[in-house]
Amino acid sequence: EVQLVESGGGLVQPGGSLRLSCAASGFFFSSNAMNWVRQAPGKGLEWVSNINSGGGSTEYADSVKGRFTISRDNAKNMLYLQMNSLKPEDTAVYYCERPRSGSRGQGTQVTVSS
């Protein structure tokens, strides 16, 4: 059974930083590309970032490019999202996603507010 458990969200002031983590189990993590996606209040799901299975190739939505960094540790089955220079419009529930199956975790809330 695919399990994805996100953590690391919270309340942060504009300009601050957070690091999200996602613990993966139930599948061969190191063979799968992974996504971070988010859903802001009242809006649909938005793709944020992608990393290939080996970690050597990454992609970002224009809205987060230059501020967010996706990474992974295949030895630990962990996915990360370092978020810097956070803006109020980054407020959302953040999910890690296995694109191959569309599986997502329960999400972690990120709130950017002064």
Phi and psi restraints in degrees (value plus and minus 20) as a CYANA .aco file:
   2 VAL   PHI     -88.7   -48.7
   2 VAL   PSI     107.8   147.8
   3 GLN   PHI    -149.8  -109.8
   3 GLN   PSI     112.0   152.0
   4 LEU   PHI    -151.0  -111.0
   4 LEU   PSI     103.3   143.3
   5 VAL   PHI    -145.4  -105.4
   5 VAL   PSI      92.0   132.0
   6 GLU   PHI    -109.7   -69.7
   6 GLU   PSI     131.2   171.2
   7 SER   PHI    -175.0  -135.0
   7 SER   PSI     148.8   188.8
   8 GLY   PHI      84.0   124.0
   8 GLY   PSI     -23.1    16.9
   9 GLY   PHI     -92.9   -52.9
   9 GLY   PSI     155.0   195.0
  10 GLY   PHI     144.4   184.4
  10 GLY   PSI    -188.8  -148.8
  11 LEU   PHI    -119.4   -79.4
  11 LEU   PSI     109.0   149.0
  12 VAL   PHI    -161.3  -121.3
  12 VAL   PSI     129.1   169.1
  13 GLN   PHI     -97.6   -57.6
  13 GLN   PSI     134.9   174.9
  14 PRO   PHI     -74.3   -34.3
  14 PRO   PSI     117.2   157.2
  15 GLY   PHI      71.1   111.1
  15 GLY   PSI     -30.0    10.0
  16 GLY   PHI    -102.2   -62.2
  16 GLY   PSI    -196.5  -156.5
  17 SER   PHI    -151.5  -111.5
  17 SER   PSI     132.9   172.9
  18 LEU   PHI    -165.1  -125.1
  18 LEU   PSI     133.0   173.0
  19 ARG   PHI    -142.4  -102.4
  19 ARG   PSI      96.7   136.7
  20 LEU   PHI    -111.0   -71.0
  20 LEU   PSI     127.0   167.0
  21 SER   PHI    -146.9  -106.9
  21 SER   PSI     133.1   173.1
  22 CYS   PHI    -158.9  -118.9
  22 CYS   PSI      99.3   139.3
  23 ALA   PHI    -114.4   -74.4
  23 ALA   PSI     104.2   144.2
  24 ALA   PHI    -130.5   -90.5
  24 ALA   PSI     124.1   164.1
  25 SER   PHI    -175.5  -135.5
  25 SER   PSI     144.3   184.3
  26 GLY   PHI      67.8   107.8
  26 GLY   PSI     -16.5    23.5
  27 PHE   PHI    -177.2  -137.2
  27 PHE   PSI     148.9   188.9
  28 PHE   PHI     -98.9   -58.9
  28 PHE   PSI      68.9   108.9
  29 PHE   PHI     -75.0   -35.0
  29 PHE   PSI     -64.4   -24.4
  30 SER   PHI     -88.8   -48.8
  30 SER   PSI     -29.3    10.7
  31 SER   PHI    -121.1   -81.1
  31 SER   PSI     -16.8    23.2
  32 ASN   PHI    -139.1   -99.1
  32 ASN   PSI     112.0   152.0
  33 ALA   PHI     -85.2   -45.2
  33 ALA   PSI     134.6   174.6
  34 MET   PHI    -155.6  -115.6
  34 MET   PSI     131.9   171.9
  35 ASN   PHI    -139.0   -99.0
  35 ASN   PSI     136.0   176.0
  36 TRP   PHI    -130.3   -90.3
  36 TRP   PSI     114.3   154.3
  37 VAL   PHI    -151.3  -111.3
  37 VAL   PSI     143.8   183.8
  38 ARG   PHI    -164.7  -124.7
  38 ARG   PSI     138.2   178.2
  39 GLN   PHI    -155.2  -115.2
  39 GLN   PSI      92.8   132.8
  40 ALA   PHI    -100.6   -60.6
  40 ALA   PSI     138.5   178.5
  41 PRO   PHI     -74.9   -34.9
  41 PRO   PSI     106.4   146.4
  42 GLY   PHI      55.7    95.7
  42 GLY   PSI     -12.1    27.9
  43 LYS   PHI    -142.8  -102.8
  43 LYS   PSI     149.5   189.5
  44 GLY   PHI    -102.4   -62.4
  44 GLY   PSI     159.0   199.0
  45 LEU   PHI     -91.8   -51.8
  45 LEU   PSI     115.6   155.6
  46 GLU   PHI    -142.1  -102.1
  46 GLU   PSI     106.5   146.5
  47 TRP   PHI     -90.0   -50.0
  47 TRP   PSI     116.8   156.8
  48 VAL   PHI    -131.0   -91.0
  48 VAL   PSI     -68.5   -28.5
  49 SER   PHI    -181.1  -141.1
  49 SER   PSI     136.6   176.6
  50 ASN   PHI    -156.5  -116.5
  50 ASN   PSI     126.9   166.9
  51 ILE   PHI    -155.2  -115.2
  51 ILE   PSI     118.9   158.9
  52 ASN   PHI     -96.7   -56.7
  52 ASN   PSI     156.0   196.0
  53 SER   PHI     -82.2   -42.2
  53 SER   PSI     -56.1   -16.1
  54 GLY   PHI    -106.9   -66.9
  54 GLY   PSI     -31.7     8.3
  55 GLY   PHI      68.8   108.8
  55 GLY   PSI     -19.0    21.0
  56 GLY   PHI    -108.3   -68.3
  56 GLY   PSI     -27.4    12.6
  57 SER   PHI    -153.0  -113.0
  57 SER   PSI     108.9   148.9
  58 THR   PHI    -152.9  -112.9
  58 THR   PSI     134.7   174.7
  59 GLU   PHI    -158.6  -118.6
  59 GLU   PSI     132.4   172.4
  60 TYR   PHI    -158.6  -118.6
  60 TYR   PSI     127.4   167.4
  61 ALA   PHI     -86.2   -46.2
  61 ALA   PSI     128.7   168.7
  62 ASP   PHI     -77.6   -37.6
  62 ASP   PSI     -51.8   -11.8
  63 SER   PHI     -87.3   -47.3
  63 SER   PSI     -39.5     0.5
  64 VAL   PHI    -141.0  -101.0
  64 VAL   PSI     -24.5    15.5
  65 LYS   PHI     -79.5   -39.5
  65 LYS   PSI     113.3   153.3
  66 GLY   PHI      67.3   107.3
  66 GLY   PSI     -31.0     9.0
  67 ARG   PHI    -136.1   -96.1
  67 ARG   PSI     -53.3   -13.3
  68 PHE   PHI    -127.3   -87.3
  68 PHE   PSI     128.4   168.4
  69 THR   PHI    -154.3  -114.3
  69 THR   PSI     102.5   142.5
  70 ILE   PHI    -114.6   -74.6
  70 ILE   PSI     123.6   163.6
  71 SER   PHI    -173.4  -133.4
  71 SER   PSI     150.2   190.2
  72 ARG   PHI    -169.7  -129.7
  72 ARG   PSI     135.4   175.4
  73 ASP   PHI    -145.5  -105.5
  73 ASP   PSI      78.9   118.9
  74 ASN   PHI     -88.4   -48.4
  74 ASN   PSI     -44.5    -4.5
  75 ALA   PHI     -88.4   -48.4
  75 ALA   PSI     -46.9    -6.9
  76 LYS   PHI    -128.2   -88.2
  76 LYS   PSI     -19.3    20.7
  77 ASN   PHI      36.1    76.1
  77 ASN   PSI      25.3    65.3
  78 MET   PHI    -143.3  -103.3
  78 MET   PSI     122.5   162.5
  79 LEU   PHI    -140.0  -100.0
  79 LEU   PSI     123.5   163.5
  80 TYR   PHI    -151.6  -111.6
  80 TYR   PSI     137.0   177.0
  81 LEU   PHI    -159.9  -119.9
  81 LEU   PSI      89.2   129.2
  82 GLN   PHI    -107.1   -67.1
  82 GLN   PSI     102.3   142.3
  83 MET   PHI    -138.2   -98.2
  83 MET   PSI      96.7   136.7
  84 ASN   PHI    -136.6   -96.6
  84 ASN   PSI     145.0   185.0
  85 SER   PHI      28.7    68.7
  85 SER   PSI      28.7    68.7
  86 LEU   PHI     -86.1   -46.1
  86 LEU   PSI     125.4   165.4
  87 LYS   PHI    -140.7  -100.7
  87 LYS   PSI     136.6   176.6
  88 PRO   PHI     -74.8   -34.8
  88 PRO   PSI     -52.6   -12.6
  89 GLU   PHI     -92.5   -52.5
  89 GLU   PSI     -25.4    14.6
  90 ASP   PHI    -103.7   -63.7
  90 ASP   PSI     -26.4    13.6
  91 THR   PHI     -80.0   -40.0
  91 THR   PSI     104.3   144.3
  92 ALA   PHI    -197.8  -157.8
  92 ALA   PSI     149.0   189.0
  93 VAL   PHI    -109.6   -69.6
  93 VAL   PSI     107.9   147.9
  94 TYR   PHI    -125.2   -85.2
  94 TYR   PSI     114.5   154.5
  95 TYR   PHI    -145.4  -105.4
  95 TYR   PSI     121.6   161.6
  96 CYS   PHI    -111.0   -71.0
  96 CYS   PSI     128.4   168.4
  97 GLU   PHI    -159.9  -119.9
  97 GLU   PSI     116.3   156.3
  98 ARG   PHI    -114.5   -74.5
  98 ARG   PSI      84.8   124.8
  99 PRO   PHI     -79.5   -39.5
  99 PRO   PSI     -52.5   -12.5
 100 ARG   PHI     -80.4   -40.4
 100 ARG   PSI     -53.7   -13.7
 101 SER   PHI    -136.6   -96.6
 101 SER   PSI     -29.5    10.5
 102 GLY   PHI      56.5    96.5
 102 GLY   PSI     -10.9    29.1
 103 SER   PHI     -90.6   -50.6
 103 SER   PSI     120.0   160.0
 104 ARG   PHI    -154.9  -114.9
 104 ARG   PSI     139.0   179.0
 105 GLY   PHI    -103.8   -63.8
 105 GLY   PSI    -184.3  -144.3
 106 GLN   PHI    -102.8   -62.8
 106 GLN   PSI     -33.8     6.2
 107 GLY   PHI      70.0   110.0
 107 GLY   PSI     141.1   181.1
 108 THR   PHI    -154.9  -114.9
 108 THR   PSI     113.7   153.7
 109 GLN   PHI    -102.0   -62.0
 109 GLN   PSI     110.7   150.7
 110 VAL   PHI    -138.4   -98.4
 110 VAL   PSI     103.1   143.1
 111 THR   PHI    -143.2  -103.2
 111 THR   PSI     102.5   142.5
 112 VAL   PHI    -131.7   -91.7
 112 VAL   PSI      90.4   130.4
 113 SER   PHI    -179.3  -139.3
 113 SER   PSI     128.1   168.1
